[in-house]
């Protein structure tokens, strides 16, 4: 995981830490959101910071949708760049919805629900995977099949909980295949000699208690600010425009 590193502790100490952490989460910020959503101009839960989920498949780009062309699925809202894209989505939503609630697919392999950047994505076997940032994407690409298998195994549990509650639980009660950030980065460095990515995810406290899913992409934390289409000024948050993130588009 890219967000936190823990020292080895006994099961009893981890249990105590879990109880304390969850109590803090409930007191400070509640359980969080089940999917990586933000409130749109109508107060609805909006996915992908308003980006069109169909455009990833049809145009191979992260395109901002139009708030006037929208559809709701599983109690969350999606925007689209055209009526045709909206019709495609309504006819087959399961084909286009992002995996793991659009939370970072790298963290999902560990039961963690943090980060969401619509400019960091991949389509594998016809499914859309979103990452929290460039680091999450790069680490996931070390072994996509392994990450997908582990995340699919954990999603019935993770998908039922708010992101703060679920992430704190799995930070303390780690999965058996847990790897800390330093270990994963060392593996990535061996696989990418001479390559470097300078990105600070912002810290666990900021991501869990202070901010909302997708804040780094929307506000421009170490990358161009995407804004939220329909809420933030245009530019940058202009309908139909391709979003540029940390690096080049996938």
C-alpha positions as CSV (number, residue, x, y, z in Angstrom):
1,X,0.0,0.0,0.0
2,X,1.2,3.5,-0.7
3,X,-0.3,5.3,2.3
4,X,0.9,3.8,5.5
5,X,3.6,1.6,7.0
6,X,3.2,-0.3,10.2
7,X,5.7,-1.9,12.6
8,X,5.2,-5.5,13.6
9,X,2.8,-5.7,16.5
10,X,1.1,-8.5,18.5
11,X,-2.5,-9.5,17.6
12,X,-3.7,-8.1,20.9
13,X,-2.0,-4.7,20.3
14,X,-3.4,-4.6,16.7
15,X,-6.9,-5.3,18.0
16,X,-6.6,-2.5,20.5
17,X,-5.3,-0.2,17.8
18,X,-8.2,-1.2,15.6
19,X,-10.8,-0.3,18.3
20,X,-9.1,3.0,19.0
21,X,-8.7,3.9,15.3
22,X,-12.3,3.1,14.5
23,X,-13.5,5.1,17.4
24,X,-11.5,8.1,16.2
25,X,-12.9,7.6,12.7
26,X,-16.4,7.6,13.9
27,X,-15.9,10.6,16.2
28,X,-14.0,12.7,13.7
29,X,-15.5,12.0,10.3
30,X,-17.9,9.1,10.3
31,X,-17.6,6.0,8.2
32,X,-17.0,7.7,4.9
33,X,-18.5,6.9,1.5
34,X,-19.0,3.4,0.0
35,X,-17.9,4.7,-3.4
36,X,-15.3,7.3,-4.4
37,X,-17.9,10.1,-4.8
38,X,-18.1,13.8,-4.3
39,X,-21.3,16.0,-4.1
40,X,-22.3,17.5,-7.4
41,X,-24.1,20.8,-7.9
42,X,-27.4,19.1,-7.0
43,X,-26.1,17.4,-3.9
44,X,-26.0,14.0,-5.5
45,X,-23.1,11.5,-5.1
46,X,-21.0,11.9,-8.3
47,X,-18.5,9.4,-9.6
48,X,-15.2,10.0,-11.3
49,X,-15.2,13.7,-10.6
50,X,-17.8,14.0,-13.4
51,X,-15.8,12.1,-16.0
52,X,-17.6,10.0,-18.6
53,X,-17.1,6.3,-17.8
54,X,-18.0,5.3,-21.4
55,X,-15.3,7.6,-23.0
56,X,-12.5,5.4,-21.5
57,X,-13.8,2.6,-23.8
58,X,-14.8,4.5,-26.9
59,X,-12.2,7.2,-27.1
60,X,-9.4,6.0,-24.8
61,X,-9.4,9.2,-22.9
62,X,-10.5,10.7,-19.5
63,X,-13.1,13.2,-20.7
64,X,-15.2,15.4,-18.5
65,X,-18.9,14.8,-18.9
66,X,-21.8,17.2,-19.1
67,X,-23.9,17.7,-15.9
68,X,-26.9,18.0,-18.2
69,X,-26.3,14.5,-19.6
70,X,-26.4,12.2,-16.5
71,X,-27.6,8.9,-15.3
72,X,-27.9,7.2,-11.9
73,X,-26.8,3.7,-11.1
74,X,-26.6,2.0,-7.7
75,X,-27.5,5.4,-6.1
76,X,-24.6,7.3,-7.6
77,X,-24.5,9.7,-10.5
78,X,-22.4,9.6,-13.7
79,X,-22.0,12.4,-16.3
80,X,-21.5,11.7,-20.0
81,X,-20.2,13.7,-23.0
82,X,-23.0,12.7,-25.3
83,X,-26.5,11.2,-25.3
84,X,-25.1,8.2,-27.1
85,X,-22.7,7.5,-24.3
86,X,-25.5,7.8,-21.8
87,X,-27.7,5.4,-23.7
88,X,-24.8,2.9,-23.8
89,X,-24.3,3.1,-20.1
90,X,-28.0,2.8,-19.2
91,X,-28.3,-0.3,-21.4
92,X,-25.2,-2.0,-19.9
93,X,-24.0,-0.3,-16.7
94,X,-22.0,-3.3,-15.6
95,X,-19.9,-3.0,-18.6
96,X,-18.8,0.6,-17.9
97,X,-18.8,1.2,-14.1
98,X,-15.3,1.3,-12.6
99,X,-14.2,-1.5,-10.4
100,X,-14.0,-1.2,-6.6
101,X,-16.2,1.9,-6.5
102,X,-13.5,3.9,-8.4
103,X,-11.2,3.7,-5.4
104,X,-7.6,3.0,-6.1
105,X,-7.3,-0.5,-7.5
106,X,-3.9,-0.9,-6.0
107,X,-5.1,-0.3,-2.5
108,X,-8.2,-2.5,-3.2
109,X,-5.9,-5.6,-3.2
110,X,-5.3,-4.9,0.5
111,X,-8.9,-4.1,1.4
112,X,-8.1,-0.3,1.5
113,X,-10.4,2.3,0.0
114,X,-8.3,5.4,-0.6
115,X,-7.6,7.7,-3.5
116,X,-9.4,8.2,-6.8
117,X,-7.9,10.0,-9.9
118,X,-9.9,9.6,-13.1
119,X,-6.7,10.4,-15.1
120,X,-5.0,7.3,-13.8
121,X,-6.7,4.3,-15.3
122,X,-6.4,1.1,-17.2
123,X,-8.8,-1.2,-19.0
124,X,-8.0,-4.9,-18.6
125,X,-10.2,-7.7,-19.9
126,X,-13.0,-5.2,-20.6
127,X,-13.1,-3.7,-17.1
128,X,-12.2,-0.2,-16.0
129,X,-9.7,0.2,-13.2
130,X,-9.1,3.6,-11.5
131,X,-6.1,4.4,-9.3
132,X,-5.5,6.9,-6.6
133,X,-2.5,8.5,-8.2
134,X,0.5,7.7,-10.4
135,X,2.1,5.6,-7.7
136,X,-1.0,3.3,-7.3
137,X,-1.0,2.8,-11.1
138,X,2.7,2.0,-11.4
139,X,2.6,-0.4,-8.4
140,X,-0.5,-2.2,-9.8
141,X,1.1,-2.7,-13.1
142,X,3.8,-4.8,-11.5
143,X,1.2,-7.6,-11.5
144,X,-2.3,-6.7,-12.6
145,X,-3.6,-10.3,-12.4
146,X,-2.5,-10.7,-8.8
147,X,-3.9,-7.3,-7.8
148,X,-7.3,-8.0,-9.5
149,X,-7.6,-11.5,-7.9
150,X,-6.9,-10.1,-4.4
151,X,-9.1,-7.1,-4.8
152,X,-12.0,-9.2,-6.1
153,X,-11.6,-11.5,-3.1
154,X,-11.8,-8.6,-0.7
155,X,-14.5,-6.5,-2.4
156,X,-17.5,-8.2,-0.9
157,X,-16.2,-7.0,2.5
158,X,-14.7,-3.7,1.4
159,X,-17.6,-2.7,-0.9
160,X,-20.1,-2.8,2.0
161,X,-18.3,-0.3,4.2
162,X,-17.5,3.4,4.1
163,X,-14.0,4.2,3.0
164,X,-12.8,5.6,6.4
165,X,-14.0,2.6,8.4
166,X,-12.8,0.0,5.9
167,X,-9.4,1.6,5.4
168,X,-8.7,2.0,9.1
169,X,-9.7,-1.6,9.7
170,X,-7.4,-3.0,7.1
171,X,-4.5,-0.7,8.1
172,X,-4.6,-2.3,11.5
173,X,-5.9,-5.8,10.7
174,X,-3.8,-6.4,7.7
175,X,-4.4,-9.0,5.1
176,X,-2.0,-12.0,5.1
177,X,-0.3,-10.8,1.9
178,X,0.3,-7.3,3.2
179,X,3.3,-5.4,1.8
180,X,4.3,-2.0,3.1
181,X,5.0,0.9,0.8
182,X,8.8,0.6,1.0
183,X,8.7,-3.1,0.0
184,X,6.4,-2.4,-3.0
185,X,8.5,0.6,-4.1
186,X,11.6,-1.5,-4.0
187,X,10.0,-4.1,-6.2
188,X,8.9,-1.4,-8.6
189,X,12.4,0.1,-8.7
190,X,13.9,-3.3,-9.5
191,X,11.4,-3.7,-12.4
192,X,12.0,-0.1,-13.6
193,X,15.7,0.6,-13.2
194,X,16.6,4.3,-13.6
195,X,13.0,5.4,-13.6
196,X,11.7,7.8,-10.9
197,X,8.3,9.0,-9.8
198,X,8.2,12.0,-7.4
199,X,4.7,12.0,-5.9
200,X,3.5,12.5,-2.3
201,X,0.1,10.9,-1.7
202,X,-0.6,13.4,1.1
203,X,-0.5,11.3,4.2
204,X,-3.0,9.0,5.9
205,X,-4.5,11.6,8.2
206,X,-5.2,14.0,5.3
207,X,-6.7,11.3,3.1
208,X,-8.9,9.7,5.8
209,X,-10.1,12.5,8.0
210,X,-9.5,15.9,6.4
211,X,-10.3,15.4,2.7
212,X,-12.7,13.5,0.4
213,X,-12.0,10.8,-2.2
214,X,-10.5,12.4,-5.3
215,X,-9.3,15.6,-3.6
216,X,-5.7,15.4,-4.9
217,X,-6.9,15.2,-8.5
218,X,-9.6,17.8,-8.1
219,X,-7.5,20.4,-6.2
220,X,-4.2,19.7,-7.9
221,X,-2.0,18.1,-5.3
222,X,1.3,17.7,-7.1
223,X,-0.5,17.6,-10.4
224,X,-2.7,19.8,-12.6
225,X,-6.0,20.6,-10.9
226,X,-8.9,18.9,-12.6
227,X,-11.7,20.7,-10.8
228,X,-15.2,19.3,-10.6
229,X,-17.3,19.8,-13.7
230,X,-20.5,21.7,-13.0
231,X,-19.2,23.1,-9.7
232,X,-15.7,24.5,-10.2
233,X,-14.8,27.2,-12.8
234,X,-14.2,26.4,-16.4
235,X,-11.3,26.2,-17.1
236,X,-10.2,23.8,-15.9
237,X,-13.5,22.0,-15.2
238,X,-14.9,22.2,-18.7
239,X,-17.4,19.7,-20.1
240,X,-16.1,17.6,-22.9
241,X,-12.4,18.4,-22.3
242,X,-9.8,15.7,-21.8
243,X,-8.2,15.8,-18.3
244,X,-4.5,15.8,-17.8
245,X,-3.1,14.3,-14.6
246,X,0.4,13.8,-13.2
247,X,1.9,12.5,-16.3
248,X,1.0,11.5,-19.9
249,X,-2.4,9.9,-20.5
250,X,-2.4,6.0,-20.3
